[in-house]
Structures are given as structure tokens and as C-alpha cells.
Amino acid sequence: MRFIVDLEYGTDGVHGLVTREGCDRSEPFHGWLELLSVLESPRSRGNPWDGP
């Protein structure tokens, strides 16, 4: 999967938008950890230790 990341870095940290390939909607993020969370592949609900 490919992403377009519009990243801005300022005095309050990093923030921006992530757009997934083939999707028209961008997801906002604030901070490095939130960016990583947005970039993770979507999982179905349930136990996160069950694997992909």
C-alpha cells in the first residue's frame, strides 16, 4: 500500500495529513506516534495479538 504524507514540522511538533492510495479522504495526525498509527494497516476488531 502507498501513502501520500503531507508533513509539517513546527515549534509545536509534527502534524499533517495522510492519504492512502486509492482513497479520496485524508486522515489528519498530530505527532510521530499518531502518524505511525495512521500508517498501520487497518485491522478488524478483536484481539490485536491474533495477528493479521
N, C-alpha and C positions, 0 to 999 in steps of 0.2 A: 504494500500500500504506500502511496506517496502523499506527502503533505506540503502545503504552502504555509510557511510560518512568517507572519508579519511581526517582527520583534522590535520593541523599543526599549532602550535602556536609559534610565534617568536617575535622578537622585533618590527616588522612591523605589528603586529596583527595576526589575524587568516585567514587561507586560506586552500584550499584543493579541493577535488573532491567529487561529489555526484553521485551515480549510482542508478537509480530506478530499482526495482525488474522487471526482465524480459527484461531489456534494456541493450544492449551492450555498449552504448555510455555514458561516464561520463560527467557531467557538472561542470566546474570549478566555484569557488566562491572566493571572497576576502572580508572578513568582515562578522560580525554576521548578519547584515541586509540582505546582499546578500544571505547568507546561508538560512535564513528564506524564502526569496523569491523563491529560488530554490526548497525548500521543500513544498511550497504551491501546492495544486492540480492545474493542468492546467485548465484554463477557456477558454471558447470560447470568441471571440472578441465581444465587445459590452459594455453595461453599467455594471461596476463592482458592482453596487448596486442592480442589478436584481436578485442576489442570484445564488446558484449553479445550 
